[in-house]
Amino acid sequence: MGPQPGRVLGIDHGQRRIGVALSDELGLTVQPLLTFEHTSLRQDVRSLARLCRRYTCSDVVIGWPIHMSGDRSTRANEVEQFAQALRAQIAIPVHLWDERLSTAEAHRHLDAAGRRPRDRKDVIDQVAAMLILESWLDARRATARDAG
């Protein structure tokens, strides 16, 4: 069976901010949605659960910050706890997805777009969330092709 239709929410869970991106209903395109500052685990999870309901999401993908070696980092443990808290609030799958180098790639995209480094704070996390989500959607499509 192939991927289920529905929007997918992508999350870049940074230390200070959470970047959010959203796919279209077919999972073909990804757009930046918003960035918000961390408040508390409870409030962050509530905010993301509201977004999932508002956009009728079928899945959530959270960037998983593992080391280049593939070993889990302290931040990876924090993100895993965050994902677990989100799973407890929503009735859709929450996936962890390797985000190695996503922020560096986001900076390269913004460099190419001519965005000055000092003007990136509000969008860098959204761009990283887009890259994480695009990577997950590409892998999902490839898996569906291979299975079909």
C-alpha positions in Angstrom: 0.0 0.0 0.0 1.4 3.4 -0.9 1.6 6.6 1.1 -1.7 7.9 2.6 -2.9 11.2 1.2 -2.8 14.3 3.4 -0.6 17.1 4.4 2.6 16.4 6.3 3.9 18.7 8.9 7.7 19.0 9.0 9.5 20.3 12.2 13.0 21.5 12.8 13.3 21.4 16.6 16.1 23.8 17.4 17.4 24.7 20.9 15.6 28.1 20.9 13.1 28.0 18.1 10.9 25.5 16.2 10.7 25.8 12.5 7.6 24.4 10.8 7.0 23.5 7.1 3.9 21.9 5.5 3.4 19.8 2.4 0.5 20.0 0.0 -2.1 17.2 0.2 -0.4 15.1 -2.4 3.0 15.3 -0.7 4.6 16.9 -3.9 5.5 20.4 -2.6 6.6 21.8 0.6 6.2 25.4 1.9 7.5 27.2 5.0 4.8 27.8 7.5 6.1 29.5 10.6 8.8 29.7 13.3 8.0 30.0 17.0 10.1 30.4 20.1 10.2 27.5 22.7 8.0 28.2 25.7 7.5 24.8 27.4 7.3 21.3 26.2 3.6 21.3 27.0 2.8 24.5 25.2 5.0 23.6 22.2 3.2 20.3 21.8 -0.2 22.0 22.1 0.7 24.5 19.4 1.9 21.8 17.0 -1.2 19.6 17.7 -3.4 22.6 16.8 -1.5 23.0 13.5 -2.0 19.3 12.8 -5.7 19.6 13.3 -6.0 22.9 11.4 -4.2 21.5 8.3 -5.6 18.0 8.6 -2.2 16.4 8.6 -1.7 12.7 8.0 1.9 12.6 9.4 4.4 14.6 11.3 8.2 14.5 10.5 10.6 15.8 13.1 14.3 16.3 12.3 16.4 13.9 14.4 19.8 15.5 15.3 22.1 12.5 15.3 25.9 12.8 15.1 27.6 12.4 11.7 28.8 9.0 13.0 25.2 7.9 13.4 25.4 7.9 17.2 22.6 9.6 19.2 23.4 13.0 20.6 22.0 14.6 23.8 19.9 16.7 21.5 18.6 13.5 19.8 17.4 12.3 23.2 15.6 15.6 23.8 13.9 15.4 20.3 12.9 11.8 21.0 11.2 13.0 24.2 9.5 15.8 22.3 8.3 13.4 19.7 6.9 11.1 22.3 5.0 13.9 24.0 3.6 14.9 20.6 2.5 11.3 19.9 0.6 11.4 23.1 -1.4 14.4 21.9 -2.2 13.5 18.3 -3.6 10.4 16.6 -1.3 10.5 13.5 2.2 9.0 13.0 5.1 11.0 14.2 8.4 10.1 12.4 11.9 11.0 13.4 14.1 11.8 10.3 17.8 12.2 10.1 18.5 15.9 9.9 22.3 15.8 9.6 23.5 19.0 7.8 20.0 20.4 7.2 20.8 23.7 8.9 24.0 24.0 6.8 22.0 23.2 3.7 19.4 25.8 4.7 22.2 28.4 5.0 23.4 27.5 1.5 19.8 27.9 0.1 19.6 31.3 1.7 23.0 32.3 0.4 21.9 31.4 -3.1 18.7 33.5 -2.6 20.8 36.5 -1.6 19.5 36.5 2.0 22.0 38.2 4.3 23.1 36.2 7.4 21.7 38.9 9.8 18.3 38.6 8.1 17.9 34.8 8.5 16.9 34.3 12.1 13.1 34.3 11.3 13.4 31.9 8.3 16.4 29.6 8.8 14.4 27.1 11.0 11.5 27.1 8.4 14.0 26.3 5.6 15.6 23.6 7.6 12.1 22.1 8.3 11.4 22.2 4.6 14.6 20.3 3.8 13.8 17.7 6.4 10.3 17.3 5.1 11.4 17.2 1.5 13.9 14.5 2.3 11.3 12.4 4.1 8.8 12.8 1.3 11.4 11.8 -1.3 12.2 8.7 0.6 8.6 7.8 1.0 8.0 8.1 -2.7 11.1 6.0 -3.5 9.9 3.3 -1.1 6.4 3.3 -2.7 7.9 3.0 -6.2 10.1 0.1 -5.1 7.2 -1.7 -3.5 4.9 -1.1 -6.4 
